[in-house]
Amino acid sequence: MKLNLLSCDAPRPDKRAISKCISEIATNIDGSLATEFTDILLEGDAVEIEIDGKTTSSAFRSLRKLDIDYEVLD
C-alpha cells in the first residue's frame, strides 16, 4: 500500500522520532533515507512511501501519534 505523507502539524516535531517511524513502517527504506524524507516532509513537501499491508493499522496509528497527515494512494 502506498501512502503520501503530506505534512506534520506538530508544534515541535521530533525529527528523530519521525525518521525512526518512517524507517520502521516503510518497506525498502533505511535510516539515512528516512532522515532525508523527514527533512523533506518538515520543509513542507509531500513524501511517498510504501508500507506492508500487514502493518497498516499500526502504521496509521504511529503517523497520527506524530501528527503527520497522510493520504492513501492505493
N, CA, C, O and CB atoms as a CASP TS submission, in Angstrom:
PFRMAT TS
TARGET T0000
AUTHOR 0000-0000-0000
METHOD Language model
MODEL 1
PARENT N/A
ATOM      1  N   MET     1       0.844  -1.157   0.000  1.00  0.00           N
ATOM      2  CA  MET     1       0.000   0.000   0.000  1.00  0.00           C
ATOM      3  C   MET     1       0.901   1.235   0.000  1.00  0.00           C
ATOM      4  O   MET     1       1.890   1.296   0.730  1.00  0.00           O
ATOM      5  CB  MET     1      -0.966  -0.010   1.215  1.00  0.00           C
ATOM      6  N   LYS     2       0.547   2.204  -0.819  1.00  0.00           N
ATOM      7  CA  LYS     2       1.326   3.434  -0.905  1.00  0.00           C
ATOM      8  C   LYS     2       0.639   4.542  -0.122  1.00  0.00           C
ATOM      9  O   LYS     2      -0.580   4.703  -0.170  1.00  0.00           O
ATOM     10  CB  LYS     2       1.522   3.855  -2.373  1.00  0.00           C
ATOM     11  N   LEU     3       1.455   5.300   0.599  1.00  0.00           N
ATOM     12  CA  LEU     3       0.977   6.440   1.362  1.00  0.00           C
ATOM     13  C   LEU     3       1.702   7.682   0.901  1.00  0.00           C
ATOM     14  O   LEU     3       2.882   7.640   0.553  1.00  0.00           O
ATOM     15  CB  LEU     3       1.172   6.222   2.873  1.00  0.00           C
ATOM     16  N   ASN     4       0.996   8.765   0.902  1.00  0.00           N
ATOM     17  CA  ASN     4       1.589  10.069   0.616  1.00  0.00           C
ATOM     18  C   ASN     4       1.580  10.833   1.931  1.00  0.00           C
ATOM     19  O   ASN     4       0.517  11.205   2.428  1.00  0.00           O
ATOM     20  CB  ASN     4       0.805  10.850  -0.528  1.00  0.00           C
ATOM     21  N   LEU     5       2.761  11.068   2.496  1.00  0.00           N
ATOM     22  CA  LEU     5       2.865  11.835   3.730  1.00  0.00           C
ATOM     23  C   LEU     5       2.830  13.306   3.349  1.00  0.00           C
ATOM     24  O   LEU     5       3.719  13.793   2.651  1.00  0.00           O
ATOM     25  CB  LEU     5       4.171  11.477   4.533  1.00  0.00           C
ATOM     26  N   LEU     6       1.807  14.009   3.805  1.00  0.00           N
ATOM     27  CA  LEU     6       1.542  15.368   3.348  1.00  0.00           C
ATOM     28  C   LEU     6       2.231  16.437   4.182  1.00  0.00           C
ATOM     29  O   LEU     6       2.883  17.327   3.637  1.00  0.00           O
ATOM     30  CB  LEU     6       0.073  15.616   3.348  1.00  0.00           C
ATOM     31  N   SER     7       2.090  16.355   5.493  1.00  0.00           N
ATOM     32  CA  SER     7       2.664  17.387   6.359  1.00  0.00           C
ATOM     33  C   SER     7       2.710  16.890   7.790  1.00  0.00           C
ATOM     34  O   SER     7       2.109  15.872   8.134  1.00  0.00           O
ATOM     35  CB  SER     7       1.853  18.696   6.271  1.00  0.00           C
ATOM     36  N   CYS     8       3.433  17.625   8.615  1.00  0.00           N
ATOM     37  CA  CYS     8       3.493  17.345  10.042  1.00  0.00           C
ATOM     38  C   CYS     8       2.991  18.582  10.767  1.00  0.00           C
ATOM     39  O   CYS     8       3.570  19.662  10.641  1.00  0.00           O
ATOM     40  CB  CYS     8       4.945  16.960  10.500  1.00  0.00           C
ATOM     41  N   ASP     9       1.910  18.423  11.528  1.00  0.00           N
ATOM     42  CA  ASP     9       1.276  19.557  12.200  1.00  0.00           C
ATOM     43  C   ASP     9       1.683  19.704  13.661  1.00  0.00           C
ATOM     44  O   ASP     9       1.087  20.497  14.390  1.00  0.00           O
ATOM     45  CB  ASP     9      -0.213  19.423  12.115  1.00  0.00           C
ATOM     46  N   ALA    10       2.681  18.958  14.094  1.00  0.00           N
ATOM     47  CA  ALA    10       3.130  19.055  15.483  1.00  0.00           C
ATOM     48  C   ALA    10       3.773  20.416  15.727  1.00  0.00           C
ATOM     49  O   ALA    10       4.497  20.916  14.866  1.00  0.00           O
ATOM     50  CB  ALA    10       4.125  17.918  15.821  1.00  0.00           C
ATOM     51  N   PRO    11       3.521  21.021  16.885  1.00  0.00           N
ATOM     52  CA  PRO    11       4.112  22.323  17.177  1.00  0.00           C
ATOM     53  C   PRO    11       5.647  22.268  17.210  1.00  0.00           C
ATOM     54  O   PRO    11       6.316  23.187  16.737  1.00  0.00           O
ATOM     55  CB  PRO    11       3.584  22.843  18.508  1.00  0.00           C
ATOM     56  N   ARG    12       6.188  21.204  17.762  1.00  0.00           N
ATOM     57  CA  ARG    12       7.638  20.998  17.793  1.00  0.00           C
ATOM     58  C   ARG    12       7.922  19.573  17.336  1.00  0.00           C
ATOM     59  O   ARG    12       8.061  18.680  18.172  1.00  0.00           O
ATOM     60  CB  ARG    12       8.227  21.260  19.228  1.00  0.00           C
ATOM     61  N   PRO    13       8.010  19.338  16.032  1.00  0.00           N
ATOM     62  CA  PRO    13       8.181  17.976  15.530  1.00  0.00           C
ATOM     63  C   PRO    13       9.523  17.378  15.957  1.00  0.00           C
ATOM     64  O   PRO    13      10.555  18.048  15.944  1.00  0.00           O
ATOM     65  CB  PRO    13       8.066  17.962  14.008  1.00  0.00           C
ATOM     66  N   ASP    14       9.480  16.114  16.331  1.00  0.00           N
ATOM     67  CA  ASP    14      10.665  15.377  16.750  1.00  0.00           C
ATOM     68  C   ASP    14      11.243  14.667  15.526  1.00  0.00           C
ATOM     69  O   ASP    14      10.732  13.626  15.112  1.00  0.00           O
ATOM     70  CB  ASP    14      10.327  14.356  17.891  1.00  0.00           C
ATOM     71  N   LYS    15      12.302  15.223  14.951  1.00  0.00           N
ATOM     72  CA  LYS    15      12.882  14.664  13.721  1.00  0.00           C
ATOM     73  C   LYS    15      13.304  13.217  13.897  1.00  0.00           C
ATOM     74  O   LYS    15      13.076  12.382  13.021  1.00  0.00           O
ATOM     75  CB  LYS    15      14.077  15.491  13.280  1.00  0.00           C
ATOM     76  N   ARG    16      13.920  12.926  15.032  1.00  0.00           N
ATOM     77  CA  ARG    16      14.413  11.568  15.267  1.00  0.00           C
ATOM     78  C   ARG    16      13.254  10.569  15.334  1.00  0.00           C
ATOM     79  O   ARG    16      13.351   9.477  14.774  1.00  0.00           O
ATOM     80  CB  ARG    16      15.237  11.515  16.567  1.00  0.00           C
ATOM     81  N   ALA    17      12.173  10.926  16.007  1.00  0.00           N
ATOM     82  CA  ALA    17      11.024  10.039  16.120  1.00  0.00           C
ATOM     83  C   ALA    17      10.340   9.836  14.766  1.00  0.00           C
ATOM     84  O   ALA    17       9.915   8.726  14.443  1.00  0.00           O
ATOM     85  CB  ALA    17      10.027  10.596  17.133  1.00  0.00           C
ATOM     86  N   ILE    18      10.235  10.900  13.981  1.00  0.00           N
ATOM     87  CA  ILE    18       9.618  10.795  12.663  1.00  0.00           C
ATOM     88  C   ILE    18      10.467   9.922  11.748  1.00  0.00           C
ATOM     89  O   ILE    18       9.939   9.071  11.032  1.00  0.00           O
ATOM     90  CB  ILE    18       9.423  12.189  12.042  1.00  0.00           C
ATOM     91  N   SER    19      11.760  10.128  11.770  1.00  0.00           N
ATOM     92  CA  SER    19      12.669   9.328  10.947  1.00  0.00           C
ATOM     93  C   SER    19      12.605   7.856  11.328  1.00  0.00           C
ATOM     94  O   SER    19      12.570   6.984  10.459  1.00  0.00           O
ATOM     95  CB  SER    19      14.103   9.840  11.084  1.00  0.00           C
ATOM     96  N   LYS    20      12.590   7.583  12.621  1.00  0.00           N
ATOM     97  CA  LYS    20      12.504   6.201  13.097  1.00  0.00           C
ATOM     98  C   LYS    20      11.188   5.563  12.675  1.00  0.00           C
ATOM     99  O   LYS    20      11.158   4.404  12.261  1.00  0.00           O
ATOM    100  CB  LYS    20      12.650   6.146  14.623  1.00  0.00           C
ATOM    101  N   CYS    21      10.110   6.315  12.779  1.00  0.00           N
ATOM    102  CA  CYS    21       8.793   5.812  12.382  1.00  0.00           C
ATOM    103  C   CYS    21       8.776   5.472  10.895  1.00  0.00           C
ATOM    104  O   CYS    21       8.292   4.408  10.510  1.00  0.00           O
ATOM    105  CB  CYS    21       7.697   6.847  12.704  1.00  0.00           C
ATOM    106  N   ILE    22       9.298   6.360  10.063  1.00  0.00           N
ATOM    107  CA  ILE    22       9.312   6.109   8.619  1.00  0.00           C
ATOM    108  C   ILE    22      10.136   4.880   8.296  1.00  0.00           C
ATOM    109  O   ILE    22       9.719   4.059   7.479  1.00  0.00           O
ATOM    110  CB  ILE    22       9.862   7.321   7.863  1.00  0.00           C
ATOM    111  N   SER    23      11.305   4.731   8.921  1.00  0.00           N
ATOM    112  CA  SER    23      12.150   3.571   8.620  1.00  0.00           C
ATOM    113  C   SER    23      11.525   2.275   9.106  1.00  0.00           C
ATOM    114  O   SER    23      11.766   1.219   8.520  1.00  0.00           O
ATOM    115  CB  SER    23      13.524   3.743   9.248  1.00  0.00           C
ATOM    116  N   GLU    24      10.718   2.333  10.174  1.00  0.00           N
ATOM    117  CA  GLU    24      10.074   1.127  10.691  1.00  0.00           C
ATOM    118  C   GLU    24       8.860   0.705   9.871  1.00  0.00           C
ATOM    119  O   GLU    24       8.645  -0.489   9.660  1.00  0.00           O
ATOM    120  CB  GLU    24       9.661   1.343  12.124  1.00  0.00           C
ATOM    121  N   ILE    25       8.063   1.666   9.405  1.00  0.00           N
ATOM    122  CA  ILE    25       6.820   1.293   8.726  1.00  0.00           C
ATOM    123  C   ILE    25       6.982   1.129   7.221  1.00  0.00           C
ATOM    124  O   ILE    25       6.224   0.387   6.596  1.00  0.00           O
ATOM    125  CB  ILE    25       5.764   2.323   9.000  1.00  0.00           C
ATOM    126  N   ALA    26       7.952   1.806   6.636  1.00  0.00           N
ATOM    127  CA  ALA    26       8.104   1.779   5.180  1.00  0.00           C
ATOM    128  C   ALA    26       8.955   0.585   4.744  1.00  0.00           C
ATOM    129  O   ALA    26       9.882   0.172   5.440  1.00  0.00           O
ATOM    130  CB  ALA    26       8.736   3.093   4.681  1.00  0.00           C
ATOM    131  N   THR    27       8.618   0.053   3.592  1.00  0.00           N
ATOM    132  CA  THR    27       9.411  -1.033   3.042  1.00  0.00           C
ATOM    133  C   THR    27      10.543  -0.457   2.196  1.00  0.00           C
ATOM    134  O   THR    27      10.358   0.529   1.483  1.00  0.00           O
ATOM    135  CB  THR    27       8.530  -1.989   2.204  1.00  0.00           C
ATOM    136  N   ASN    28      11.699  -1.074   2.283  1.00  0.00           N
ATOM    137  CA  ASN    28      12.882  -0.711   1.497  1.00  0.00           C
ATOM    138  C   ASN    28      13.397   0.696   1.768  1.00  0.00           C
ATOM    139  O   ASN    28      13.926   1.346   0.866  1.00  0.00           O
ATOM    140  CB  ASN    28      12.574  -0.842   0.042  1.00  0.00           C
ATOM    141  N   ILE    29      13.248   1.169   2.990  1.00  0.00           N
ATOM    142  CA  ILE    29      13.791   2.479   3.362  1.00  0.00           C
ATOM    143  C   ILE    29      14.674   2.293   4.593  1.00  0.00           C
ATOM    144  O   ILE    29      14.226   1.804   5.631  1.00  0.00           O
ATOM    145  CB  ILE    29      12.642   3.522   3.640  1.00  0.00           C
ATOM    146  N   ASP    30      15.940   2.693   4.456  1.00  0.00           N
ATOM    147  CA  ASP    30      16.869   2.583   5.579  1.00  0.00           C
ATOM    148  C   ASP    30      16.867   3.877   6.380  1.00  0.00           C
ATOM    149  O   ASP    30      16.127   4.809   6.065  1.00  0.00           O
ATOM    150  CB  ASP    30      18.294   2.257   5.082  1.00  0.00           C
ATOM    151  N   GLY    31      17.687   3.932   7.403  1.00  0.00           N
ATOM    152  CA  GLY    31      17.704   5.077   8.305  1.00  0.00           C
ATOM    153  C   GLY    31      18.096   6.383   7.645  1.00  0.00           C
ATOM    154  O   GLY    31      17.499   7.421   7.933  1.00  0.00           O
ATOM    155  N   SER    32      19.090   6.357   6.762  1.00  0.00           N
ATOM    156  CA  SER    32      19.537   7.605   6.139  1.00  0.00           C
ATOM    157  C   SER    32      18.493   8.150   5.165  1.00  0.00           C
ATOM    158  O   SER    32      18.289   9.362   5.089  1.00  0.00           O
ATOM    159  CB  SER    32      20.866   7.386   5.409  1.00  0.00           C
ATOM    160  N   LEU    33      17.835   7.268   4.425  1.00  0.00           N
ATOM    161  CA  LEU    33      16.780   7.707   3.523  1.00  0.00           C
ATOM    162  C   LEU    33      15.575   8.216   4.312  1.00  0.00           C
ATOM    163  O   LEU    33      14.918   9.171   3.900  1.00  0.00           O
ATOM    164  CB  LEU    33      16.362   6.562   2.588  1.00  0.00           C
ATOM    165  N   ALA    34      15.290   7.583   5.437  1.00  0.00           N
ATOM    166  CA  ALA    34      14.194   8.035   6.295  1.00  0.00           C
ATOM    167  C   ALA    34      14.482   9.426   6.845  1.00  0.00           C
ATOM    168  O   ALA    34      13.575  10.250   6.955  1.00  0.00           O
ATOM    169  CB  ALA    34      13.966   7.044   7.448  1.00  0.00           C
ATOM    170  N   THR    35      15.735   9.691   7.191  1.00  0.00           N
ATOM    171  CA  THR    35      16.124  11.018   7.670  1.00  0.00           C
ATOM    172  C   THR    35      15.954  12.063   6.567  1.00  0.00           C
ATOM    173  O   THR    35      15.492  13.176   6.817  1.00  0.00           O
ATOM    174  CB  THR    35      17.583  11.004   8.172  1.00  0.00           C
ATOM    175  N   GLU    36      16.331  11.691   5.354  1.00  0.00           N
ATOM    176  CA  GLU    36      16.159  12.599   4.219  1.00  0.00           C
ATOM    177  C   GLU    36      14.679  12.873   3.961  1.00  0.00           C
ATOM    178  O   GLU    36      14.293  14.017   3.719  1.00  0.00           O
ATOM    179  CB  GLU    36      16.818  12.013   2.958  1.00  0.00           C
ATOM    180  N   PHE    37      13.852  11.831   4.011  1.00  0.00           N
ATOM    181  CA  PHE    37      12.412  12.001   3.831  1.00  0.00           C
ATOM    182  C   PHE    37      11.826  12.882   4.940  1.00  0.00           C
ATOM    183  O   PHE    37      10.928  13.684   4.686  1.00  0.00           O
ATOM    184  CB  PHE    37      11.710  10.630   3.810  1.00  0.00           C
ATOM    185  N   THR    38      12.328  12.733   6.153  1.00  0.00           N
ATOM    186  CA  THR    38      11.854  13.549   7.272  1.00  0.00           C
ATOM    187  C   THR    38      12.146  15.020   7.017  1.00  0.00           C
ATOM    188  O   THR    38      11.290  15.876   7.236  1.00  0.00           O
ATOM    189  CB  THR    38      12.508  13.098   8.590  1.00  0.00           C
ATOM    190  N   ASP    39      13.350  15.309   6.557  1.00  0.00           N
ATOM    191  CA  ASP    39      13.705  16.699   6.255  1.00  0.00           C
ATOM    192  C   ASP    39      12.806  17.266   5.161  1.00  0.00           C
ATOM    193  O   ASP    39      12.357  18.408   5.257  1.00  0.00           O
ATOM    194  CB  ASP    39      15.180  16.799   5.830  1.00  0.00           C
ATOM    195  N   ILE    40      12.543  16.481   4.131  1.00  0.00           N
ATOM    196  CA  ILE    40      11.666  16.915   3.039  1.00  0.00           C
ATOM    197  C   ILE    40      10.261  17.185   3.565  1.00  0.00           C
ATOM    198  O   ILE    40       9.645  18.194   3.224  1.00  0.00           O
ATOM    199  CB  ILE    40      11.623  15.852   1.917  1.00  0.00           C
ATOM    200  N   LEU    41       9.761  16.275   4.397  1.00  0.00           N
ATOM    201  CA  LEU    41       8.415  16.418   4.959  1.00  0.00           C
ATOM    202  C   LEU    41       8.303  17.669   5.821  1.00  0.00           C
ATOM    203  O   LEU    41       7.315  18.397   5.733  1.00  0.00           O
ATOM    204  CB  LEU    41       8.049  15.185   5.785  1.00  0.00           C
ATOM    205  N   LEU    42       9.305  17.921   6.649  1.00  0.00           N
ATOM    206  CA  LEU    42       9.255  19.070   7.549  1.00  0.00           C
ATOM    207  C   LEU    42       9.456  20.393   6.819  1.00  0.00           C
ATOM    208  O   LEU    42       9.093  21.448   7.339  1.00  0.00           O
ATOM    209  CB  LEU    42      10.301  18.923   8.628  1.00  0.00           C
ATOM    210  N   GLU    43      10.031  20.348   5.619  1.00  0.00           N
ATOM    211  CA  GLU    43      10.141  21.555   4.799  1.00  0.00           C
ATOM    212  C   GLU    43       8.818  21.902   4.124  1.00  0.00           C
ATOM    213  O   GLU    43       8.661  23.003   3.595  1.00  0.00           O
ATOM    214  CB  GLU    43      11.227  21.379   3.745  1.00  0.00           C
ATOM    215  N   GLY    44       7.866  20.970   4.140  1.00  0.00           N
ATOM    216  CA  GLY    44       6.549  21.253   3.595  1.00  0.00           C
ATOM    217  C   GLY    44       6.199  20.495   2.329  1.00  0.00           C
ATOM    218  O   GLY    44       5.114  20.689   1.781  1.00  0.00           O
ATOM    219  N   ASP    45       7.091  19.636   1.848  1.00  0.00           N
ATOM    220  CA  ASP    45       6.816  18.864   0.641  1.00  0.00           C
ATOM    221  C   ASP    45       6.311  17.474   1.012  1.00  0.00           C
ATOM    222  O   ASP    45       6.663  16.932   2.060  1.00  0.00           O
ATOM    223  CB  ASP    45       8.078  18.763  -0.240  1.00  0.00           C
ATOM    224  N   ALA    46       5.489  16.910   0.147  1.00  0.00           N
ATOM    225  CA  ALA    46       4.944  15.574   0.373  1.00  0.00           C
ATOM    226  C   ALA    46       5.989  14.505   0.056  1.00  0.00           C
ATOM    227  O   ALA    46       6.870  14.702  -0.781  1.00  0.00           O
ATOM    228  CB  ALA    46       3.681  15.355  -0.481  1.00  0.00           C
ATOM    229  N   VAL    47       5.869  13.369   0.749  1.00  0.00           N
ATOM    230  CA  VAL    47       6.767  12.237   0.557  1.00  0.00           C
ATOM    231  C   VAL    47       5.920  10.995   0.351  1.00  0.00           C
ATOM    232  O   VAL    47       4.956  10.769   1.082  1.00  0.00           O
ATOM    233  CB  VAL    47       7.738  12.062   1.769  1.00  0.00           C
ATOM    234  N   GLU    48       6.275  10.193  -0.637  1.00  0.00           N
ATOM    235  CA  GLU    48       5.544   8.957  -0.917  1.00  0.00           C
ATOM    236  C   GLU    48       6.341   7.768  -0.392  1.00  0.00           C
ATOM    237  O   GLU    48       7.520   7.605  -0.705  1.00  0.00           O
ATOM    238  CB  GLU    48       5.270   8.805  -2.439  1.00  0.00           C
ATOM    239  N   ILE    49       5.670   6.934   0.421  1.00  0.00           N
ATOM    240  CA  ILE    49       6.298   5.717   0.928  1.00  0.00           C
ATOM    241  C   ILE    49       5.384   4.536   0.663  1.00  0.00           C
ATOM    242  O   ILE    49       4.197   4.705   0.384  1.00  0.00           O
ATOM    243  CB  ILE    49       6.612   5.837   2.440  1.00  0.00           C
ATOM    244  N   GLU    50       5.938   3.354   0.751  1.00  0.00           N
ATOM    245  CA  GLU    50       5.156   2.134   0.609  1.00  0.00           C
ATOM    246  C   GLU    50       5.256   1.353   1.901  1.00  0.00           C
ATOM    247  O   GLU    50       6.344   1.179   2.451  1.00  0.00           O
ATOM    248  CB  GLU    50       5.640   1.283  -0.598  1.00  0.00           C
ATOM    249  N   ILE    51       4.100   0.877   2.392  1.00  0.00           N
ATOM    250  CA  ILE    51       4.089   0.091   3.622  1.00  0.00           C
ATOM    251  C   ILE    51       3.543  -1.295   3.329  1.00  0.00           C
ATOM    252  O   ILE    51       2.834  -1.513   2.346  1.00  0.00           O
ATOM    253  CB  ILE    51       3.251   0.786   4.719  1.00  0.00           C
ATOM    254  N   ASP    52       3.891  -2.222   4.203  1.00  0.00           N
ATOM    255  CA  ASP    52       3.427  -3.593   4.096  1.00  0.00           C
ATOM    256  C   ASP    52       1.960  -3.648   4.507  1.00  0.00           C
ATOM    257  O   ASP    52       1.565  -3.009   5.482  1.00  0.00           O
ATOM    258  CB  ASP    52       4.288  -4.545   4.971  1.00  0.00           C
ATOM    259  N   GLY    53       1.165  -4.394   3.782  1.00  0.00           N
ATOM    260  CA  GLY    53      -0.263  -4.483   4.055  1.00  0.00           C
ATOM    261  C   GLY    53      -0.602  -5.079   5.404  1.00  0.00           C
ATOM    262  O   GLY    53      -1.704  -4.867   5.911  1.00  0.00           O
ATOM    263  N   LYS    54       0.319  -5.818   5.997  1.00  0.00           N
ATOM    264  CA  LYS    54       0.058  -6.476   7.279  1.00  0.00           C
ATOM    265  C   LYS    54       0.145  -5.516   8.457  1.00  0.00           C
ATOM    266  O   LYS    54      -0.414  -5.779   9.521  1.00  0.00           O
ATOM    267  CB  LYS    54       1.031  -7.612   7.483  1.00  0.00           C
ATOM    268  N   THR    55       0.843  -4.409   8.267  1.00  0.00           N
ATOM    269  CA  THR    55       1.073  -3.491   9.383  1.00  0.00           C
ATOM    270  C   THR    55       0.398  -2.140   9.192  1.00  0.00           C
ATOM    271  O   THR    55       0.828  -1.151   9.786  1.00  0.00           O
ATOM    272  CB  THR    55       2.550  -3.287   9.580  1.00  0.00           C
ATOM    273  N   THR    56      -0.639  -2.079   8.385  1.00  0.00           N
ATOM    274  CA  THR    56      -1.246  -0.785   8.080  1.00  0.00           C
ATOM    275  C   THR    56      -1.850  -0.100   9.295  1.00  0.00           C
ATOM    276  O   THR    56      -1.668   1.106   9.467  1.00  0.00           O
ATOM    277  CB  THR    56      -2.304  -0.959   7.037  1.00  0.00           C
ATOM    278  N   SER    57      -2.554  -0.822  10.133  1.00  0.00           N
ATOM    279  CA  SER    57      -3.206  -0.169  11.273  1.00  0.00           C
ATOM    280  C   SER    57      -2.184   0.398  12.253  1.00  0.00           C
ATOM    281  O   SER    57      -2.377   1.498  12.771  1.00  0.00           O
ATOM    282  CB  SER    57      -4.127  -1.156  11.996  1.00  0.00           C
ATOM    283  N   SER    58      -1.115  -0.323  12.514  1.00  0.00           N
ATOM    284  CA  SER    58      -0.095   0.211  13.425  1.00  0.00           C
ATOM    285  C   SER    58       0.663   1.366  12.772  1.00  0.00           C
ATOM    286  O   SER    58       1.080   2.297  13.461  1.00  0.00           O
ATOM    287  CB  SER    58       0.892  -0.902  13.844  1.00  0.00           C
ATOM    288  N   ALA    59       0.843   1.318  11.454  1.00  0.00           N
ATOM    289  CA  ALA    59       1.500   2.418  10.745  1.00  0.00           C
ATOM    290  C   ALA    59       0.641   3.682  10.828  1.00  0.00           C
ATOM    291  O   ALA    59       1.154   4.767  11.103  1.00  0.00           O
ATOM    292  CB  ALA    59       1.761   2.037   9.263  1.00  0.00           C
ATOM    293  N   PHE    60      -0.661   3.541  10.592  1.00  0.00           N
ATOM    294  CA  PHE    60      -1.560   4.695  10.679  1.00  0.00           C
ATOM    295  C   PHE    60      -1.550   5.282  12.091  1.00  0.00           C
ATOM    296  O   PHE    60      -1.535   6.501  12.261  1.00  0.00           O
ATOM    297  CB  PHE    60      -2.995   4.293  10.280  1.00  0.00           C
ATOM    298  N   ARG    61      -1.559   4.420  13.090  1.00  0.00           N
ATOM    299  CA  ARG    61      -1.555   4.871  14.480  1.00  0.00           C
ATOM    300  C   ARG    61      -0.260   5.638  14.795  1.00  0.00           C
ATOM    301  O   ARG    61      -0.294   6.674  15.460  1.00  0.00           O
ATOM    302  CB  ARG    61      -1.714   3.662  15.437  1.00  0.00           C
ATOM    303  N   SER    62       0.864   5.130  14.319  1.00  0.00           N
ATOM    304  CA  SER    62       2.157   5.787  14.552  1.00  0.00           C
ATOM    305  C   SER    62       2.195   7.166  13.889  1.00  0.00           C
ATOM    306  O   SER    62       2.692   8.125  14.478  1.00  0.00           O
ATOM    307  CB  SER    62       3.311   4.910  14.018  1.00  0.00           C
ATOM    308  N   LEU    63       1.675   7.262  12.674  1.00  0.00           N
ATOM    309  CA  LEU    63       1.664   8.538  11.963  1.00  0.00           C
ATOM    310  C   LEU    63       0.754   9.555  12.652  1.00  0.00           C
ATOM    311  O   LEU    63       1.099  10.731  12.763  1.00  0.00           O
ATOM    312  CB  LEU    63       1.217   8.332  10.518  1.00  0.00           C
ATOM    313  N   ARG    64      -0.407   9.093  13.111  1.00  0.00           N
ATOM    314  CA  ARG    64      -1.324  10.004  13.813  1.00  0.00           C
ATOM    315  C   ARG    64      -0.714  10.487  15.123  1.00  0.00           C
ATOM    316  O   ARG    64      -0.895  11.643  15.507  1.00  0.00           O
ATOM    317  CB  ARG    64      -2.672   9.311  14.086  1.00  0.00           C
ATOM    318  N   LYS    65       0.007   9.608  15.808  1.00  0.00           N
ATOM    319  CA  LYS    65       0.638   9.970  17.077  1.00  0.00           C
ATOM    320  C   LYS    65       1.673  11.074  16.880  1.00  0.00           C
ATOM    321  O   LYS    65       1.865  11.908  17.765  1.00  0.00           O
ATOM    322  CB  LYS    65       1.294   8.741  17.717  1.00  0.00           C
ATOM    323  N   LEU    66       2.337  11.083  15.729  1.00  0.00           N
ATOM    324  CA  LEU    66       3.340  12.101  15.426  1.00  0.00           C
ATOM    325  C   LEU    66       2.745  13.318  14.703  1.00  0.00           C
ATOM    326  O   LEU    66       3.484  14.195  14.255  1.00  0.00           O
ATOM    327  CB  LEU    66       4.445  11.492  14.581  1.00  0.00           C
ATOM    328  N   ASP    67       1.417  13.372  14.590  1.00  0.00           N
ATOM    329  CA  ASP    67       0.698  14.471  13.920  1.00  0.00           C
ATOM    330  C   ASP    67       1.099  14.615  12.460  1.00  0.00           C
ATOM    331  O   ASP    67       1.254  15.730  11.960  1.00  0.00           O
ATOM    332  CB  ASP    67       0.953  15.786  14.646  1.00  0.00           C
ATOM    333  N   ILE    68       1.267  13.486  11.776  1.00  0.00           N
ATOM    334  CA  ILE    68       1.599  13.502  10.351  1.00  0.00           C
ATOM    335  C   ILE    68       0.332  13.244   9.553  1.00  0.00           C
ATOM    336  O   ILE    68      -0.329  12.221   9.736  1.00  0.00           O
ATOM    337  CB  ILE    68       2.696  12.444  10.010  1.00  0.00           C
ATOM    338  N   ASP    69      -0.005  14.176   8.665  1.00  0.00           N
ATOM    339  CA  ASP    69      -1.149  14.000   7.779  1.00  0.00           C
ATOM    340  C   ASP    69      -0.720  13.150   6.601  1.00  0.00           C
ATOM    341  O   ASP    69       0.377  13.317   6.069  1.00  0.00           O
ATOM    342  CB  ASP    69      -1.714  15.365   7.303  1.00  0.00           C
ATOM    343  N   TYR    70      -1.590  12.240   6.197  1.00  0.00           N
ATOM    344  CA  TYR    70      -1.263  11.328   5.095  1.00  0.00           C
ATOM    345  C   TYR    70      -2.505  11.048   4.288  1.00  0.00           C
ATOM    346  O   TYR    70      -3.628  11.281   4.736  1.00  0.00           O
ATOM    347  CB  TYR    70      -0.655  10.010   5.618  1.00  0.00           C
ATOM    348  N   GLU    71      -2.283  10.539   3.081  1.00  0.00           N
ATOM    349  CA  GLU    71      -3.390  10.056   2.254  1.00  0.00           C
ATOM    350  C   GLU    71      -2.979   8.713   1.664  1.00  0.00           C
ATOM    351  O   GLU    71      -1.814   8.487   1.336  1.00  0.00           O
ATOM    352  CB  GLU    71      -3.759  11.085   1.121  1.00  0.00           C
ATOM    353  N   VAL    72      -3.961   7.833   1.539  1.00  0.00           N
ATOM    354  CA  VAL    72      -3.724   6.515   0.966  1.00  0.00           C
ATOM    355  C   VAL    72      -3.838   6.621  -0.545  1.00  0.00           C
ATOM    356  O   VAL    72      -4.851   7.087  -1.066  1.00  0.00           O
ATOM    357  CB  VAL    72      -4.722   5.463   1.530  1.00  0.00           C
ATOM    358  N   LEU    73      -2.803   6.190  -1.244  1.00  0.00           N
ATOM    359  CA  LEU    73      -2.812   6.266  -2.709  1.00  0.00           C
ATOM    360  C   LEU    73      -3.404   5.016  -3.329  1.00  0.00           C
ATOM    361  O   LEU    73      -4.187   5.115  -4.273  1.00  0.00           O
ATOM    362  CB  LEU    73      -1.404   6.482  -3.239  1.00  0.00           C
ATOM    363  N   ASP    74      -3.057   3.857  -2.832  1.00  0.00           N
ATOM    364  CA  ASP    74      -3.667   2.593  -3.306  1.00  0.00           C
ATOM    365  C   ASP    74      -3.401   1.472  -2.369  1.00  0.00           C
ATOM    366  O   ASP    74      -3.838   0.347  -2.612  1.00  0.00           O
ATOM    367  CB  ASP    74      -3.158   2.222  -4.676  1.00  0.00           C
TER
END
